[in-house]
Amino acid sequence: AIQVSKEIQSLRVRGDFEVVAVYGGSDIQEQMRKIRDGCDIIVSTPGRLIDLLERGAIKLSHLQVTCLD
């Protein structure tokens, strides 16, 4: 997730958007704060994505694009 997030951040010269990387082993409260503050792209590991969904920190109702790798 970190590597993908860095790659996406490098594309910022083409537009202004916020990217948040979320993954296990890192402070979930800090990750949730970053999401609450606003972001355009979330790069996540599967487990952390499920955790955030269960906590109500993210919702997929307005999701426009999904990329699974």
Buried (B, 14 or more C-beta within 10 A) or exposed (E): BEEBBEEBBEEEEEEEEBBBBBBEEEEBEEBBEBBEEEBEBBBBBEEBBEBBEEEEBBEEEEEEEEEEE
